[in-house]
Amino acid sequence: MVSERLLHDFLGLNDYSSPLYGRIYEEVEVKPFTRELSREFLRRGFEKLT
């Protein structure tokens, strides 16, 4: 998948000079939020700002 490759390149997981090289990592796949869940997520987040 293109996005996985992009993330690996960005983090430098295969780059010896990267601080993350050789470290164990876990990938978590998150499905897109529904419109209602997106609103609830933002509402709760903004509540924490005040």
C-alpha positions in Angstrom: 0.0 0.0 0.0 1.3 3.4 -0.9 0.4 5.1 2.4 2.4 2.4 4.3 5.4 3.0 2.2 5.1 6.7 2.7 4.9 6.4 6.4 7.9 4.0 6.6 9.9 6.5 4.4 8.8 9.5 6.5 9.7 7.8 9.8 12.9 6.3 8.4 12.2 2.8 9.7 14.6 1.4 7.1 17.2 4.2 7.3 20.2 3.2 9.4 20.8 6.9 10.4 17.3 7.3 11.7 16.7 7.2 15.5 13.8 4.9 14.9 15.9 2.4 12.9 15.7 -1.1 14.4 13.0 -0.2 17.0 9.9 -2.3 17.4 6.8 -0.6 16.1 3.1 -1.5 15.9 0.7 -0.4 13.2 -2.9 0.4 14.1 -5.4 0.6 11.3 -8.2 3.0 12.0 -11.3 3.0 9.8 -12.6 6.5 8.7 -15.0 8.1 11.2 -18.6 8.6 10.3 -19.9 12.2 10.0 -21.6 11.9 13.4 -18.5 10.3 15.1 -16.3 13.1 13.6 -18.5 15.7 15.1 -18.6 14.0 18.5 -14.8 13.6 18.5 -14.3 17.3 17.7 -16.9 18.4 20.2 -15.2 16.5 23.1 -11.8 17.7 22.1 -12.9 21.3 22.0 -14.5 20.9 25.5 -11.1 19.9 26.9 -9.6 23.2 25.6 -11.9 25.3 27.8 
